[in-house]
Amino acid sequence: MKQSGQISGRQFDWEEYLRQRSRRRVTSGILLLVSVVALLFVSTVLLRGRYYLLMGFGVVLLILVLFFGQYERRKPQAREVVLLSTLTALCVVMNEICAHTIPLHAGTTMVVICGIGLGPEAGFLIGAMSRLVCNFFDGQGPWTPWQMAAWGMVGYLSGMAFNKIERRRTGETLARRLSLEKGRRFRVVMGPVLCILSAWVLAYVVYLFRRSPGENFFGWRLYFYGLAGMAAGCILQRKKLPVDDITTTVFTFFVVFLLYGGVMNFAAMLMTNSMDPSSGQISWETLKALYLTGAPYDAAHAGTAALCMFLFGDSILQKLERIQGKFGITL
């Protein structure tokens, strides 16, 4: 007779699995960051925006090698690949429907949902591949690798920030064991939120004493100080955020505005200079102007993505949890 807690005739050490997964995610995060930065540098500086589609597929190849290479030992099943493919297609469909009908950003919301529900590696993979496929409909260009990297980082950070619900074969949830069950614990997310708001207050104080004539506060300071505040909040939090509708909504707004907007405004400066090297567009003044003019769009992008998260994010996360529990999918 098989003993309780055995899987396929062997004892499953859940704590050892968590430790290995934690080490794997640290390693993959460092490799992804270094490799993506290197590819973006080659695409923008060395190739000056040329061969952007090749660079886009290079990002995809890199992600596939890192993602599937980590799971080679445990031999991922076809059902896991099918789930990733289905969610990638769903991200593309939702993004294209909203792009051509209603001014929402449900595709960005789906990237955050995939990161929360499936983990950081899957979030990066789905985000980057979805953006590449979307641009086959919306138009490829030197912006493609940057958009892939930005969506991928949004998905990766979402997976790292939240307490993903794991189910054992016995039906016990990891969230229950760690006393981090779902619930509206806005006080938990208030730590990172207060850090961001405090960073913006500090930015405004510095702006009052060190502003240049005619300079506007609503520009680069929102992004730079906001990202620093978000990083400090995640460090001070010391435990992952709970998965509930209010927390995910607040997180979606800040991560899209600060991370996606911060990356793409910086990319706009580099791409403009790559297409016309004689323009001399790479300068601190140009970057400040881009952050100032891009803030309204980034706020609208983040706001509509957060609205979509509030409306249907929790429902999709519950369905993802049931799919993982029913089919034994552990990414």
N, C-alpha and C positions, 0 to 999 in steps of 0.2 A: 504494500500500500504506500502511495506517495505521501510524503510528509507535507504539512501545511507550509506554504511559502515557497514551494519548489516550482520552478518553471522549466519545462522541457527536461526534467530529470536532474536538474542541478539547482543548488541554492542560489537565489538571487539576492545579492548584497546591495540593498538600496542606497546605504550610506556611501559605499565605495563608488557606486554609479554616479552619485551627486558630486563627489570629489573629483572624479575623472572628468565629468562634464564641465565643472568649474574651471579646471586647468585647461581643458580644450577650448573653452570660450575665451579665456585670456590670450592663449596662443593665437587663435584664429582672429581675434580682434586686432592684435598687433600686426599680424601678417596682412590682414585686409587693409588696414590703415596705410602701412608702408607701401604696399603694392599699388593701391588705388592712387595714392599721391604720386608715385613714380609714373604711372600711366598717364595721369592728367598732366604732369610736367612734360612728358614726351609729346603728348598731343598738342599742348598749347605753345610751348616754348620751342621745341626742336622742330616739330612738323608744322607749326604755325596754323593750326586748325585744319590742315589737310588730312586726308585719310581718316576722317572722323568716324566713318562707319566701321573701318577696320579696328580703330581704337575701342569702339563700342563693343564689338565682338571680343576684343581682347579682355575687356572687363568681365564679360560674361564667362569667357573661358577660365579666367582667373577664379571667379566665384565658384564655378563648377568643380575645378580642381581642388580648391580648399574645402568646399562643402562636402562633396562626396568622398574625398580622400579621408576625411575624419571619420566617416561612417563605414569605411571599408572593413574594419575588423568585425563590426557587428552585422554586416551584410544587410543593408536596408532593403525592405520588401517593396514590391511593386506598388502596394497600396499607398506607401509614403510618397513615392514619386508621382502617383496619380493625384494625390491630395495637393501637392505643391503645384502641379501643372494646372489643376482646376482653379486654385486660388489665384494663380497668375493670370489666367484667362478672365476670371471674375474682376480682378483689378483693372484690366484693360477695358473690359466692357463697360464697367461703371464709370471709368474716366472718360471714355469716348461719348457715352450717353450724355453725361453732364457737360462735356465740352461743346456739344452741338445742340443742346436743348436748354437746360436750366443752369444758371451760373453758380453751381456748387462744385465741390472738389471731393466727390465720393471716392475717387481712385486713391487720393492721398490718405483718406480715412482707412481704406482697406489695407494699405501698406502698414499703417499703425496697428490695425487689428491683427494682421498676420504676424507681426513681430510679437505682440502680446500673447497671442494664442499658441504660436509654434516655436517661439524662441528667437534669439538674435540672429543666428546663422540663416535660418529660414526666412526671417524678415528681410535680411539684406538680399538674399537670393531673389525673393519674390519682387521686392522693390526695384532692383536693378533690371531684371528681365522684363518686368511689366513696362517700365519706362522705354526700354528699347523697342518693344512691340508697339507701344502707343505711338512712337514717332514714325512708324511705318505708315500710319494714318495721318498724323499731324505734321510730318515733315522732319526728315533727318538733317542734321547739321552739326557744326562743331560744338553745339550745346548738348548734344546727345550724351557723351560720356559724363559731363558734369551733372546732368539731370539724373542719370543712372546712379552716379555716386551719391547724390543728395538724397534721392528716394531710398537707396540702400542704407544709408546712414540713419535715416529716420526709422526704418524698420529695425535696424540693429539696436539702436538706442532704446526703442520701445520694448524689445525683448529683454534688454538688460535691466530696465527700470522697474518692471512689474513682476509681481509674484504669480508666475504661471502655475495654473492648477495641474498637478500631476496625479494620475490614478494608478494605483497598484493593481495587480491582477486580483487581489483580494477585495478591491472596491474601496479601500481606504485612501483618502486624499492626503497628499503631502501638506496641503494648506491646513487641514485639520490638525495634523501632527505639530505643525509650527504655530498653531493658534493664529493663523493669518487668513481666516476664511473671508469669503466675500462679505461686503457690507459697506454701507455709506460712511466711511471713516474719513471725512474731509479733513479732520485734524492731522491725518497722516500726510496728505499732500500739501498741507499748509506749510510744512517745513521748506520744501523747495520753492513754493510760491512766495513765501516771505523772503527767502534769500534773493529771488529775482527782483521783487519789489524793492528790497533794501539796496540792491545793486543799482537800480534805476534812480533811487533817491540820492545815492552817492554820486551817480553820474550827473544829476541835476545840480548838486552842490558844486561839483568841480566845474560844470558848465558856467555857473554864475560867476565864478571867480576867474576863470581862464578862457572865457569865450572870446572869439575874434569878432570884429565889427561885421554885422550882417549874418553871423552864423546862426543856424537853427539847431535847437536841441534834438528834434525828432529826426535823427539820422544815424550815423555809425555808432553813437553811444548806446542806443537801444539794443543793438546787436552785440557789441563787444562786452558791455557790462552785463547784459542779460545772459549771455552764454557763460560768463564767469559766475554769475549768481546761480544759474542752473547747475553748473558743475559743483559749486560749493554745497548746494542743497542736496544733491545726490550723495555727496560724501558724508555730510552731516546726518543724513537720513538713517544710514547704517542698516536699513532693511528695505526690502523691495516694497513698492506701492501695492495696495490692494486693488483688485480688479472690480471696480464698480463704475456706474455710469458717470457720476460726477467727477471722480478722479481721472478717468480716461479722457473725459471732455476737456478738463483743464490742461492735462498733459498734452493732448493733441494740439491745442492752440499754441502753447509755448514752444513745443518742439518744431512745429512747422514754421512758425514765425522766425524763431531764432536760428535754427539749424538750416532748414531748407532755404529760407530767405537769405541768411548770411552767406551761404555757399554760392548761391546763384548770382547775387549782386557782385560778389568778388569775381565770379567767372565771367560776368558781362564785361568787366573792364579788360580782362585778359583776352577774351575773344575779339573785342573791338580792336585792340592793338594788334592781334594776330592777323586780322584781315587787312589792316592798313598800318604796317610797322612805322611808316613815316609820320603818323599822326601824333605819336608821343602820348598816348592815352594812359600809360601806366604812371600814375602819380597819386600821391595822397589826396590831393584836391579832387581828382577824378573819382576816386573811390568814395570820398565823402559825399559827392554829388549823387552818385549811384545809390548809396544807402538812403539818402534823403528822399529821392524820387521813387525808390522802390518800396519804402515803408508802407504807403497806403495799399499797394497791391498785395504785399506780404500779409498785412493785417486782414485784408479781405479773404485771401487764400486760407489763412489760419482760422479765421472765424467761420467760414463755410465748412471747412473740414471738421472743426469742433462741433458744429451744428449737426452734421451727418453722424458723428460719433455719438452724440447725445440721443439722436432719434433711433438709430438701429444698431449701434455698436455692441451693446450688451447682448442683444438677441443673437447676433452672429457669433460672438464669443461663446455663448452657451452652446450653440450648435457645434462649434469647433471642439468644445470640450466633450460633448457627447460622441462625436465622431472618433476622437482619440480614444475615449474609453471603450467604445463598442468594438473598434477594430484593433485595439492594442498598439496605437501609433505613438511612439515616444521619440520626438526629434531632439 
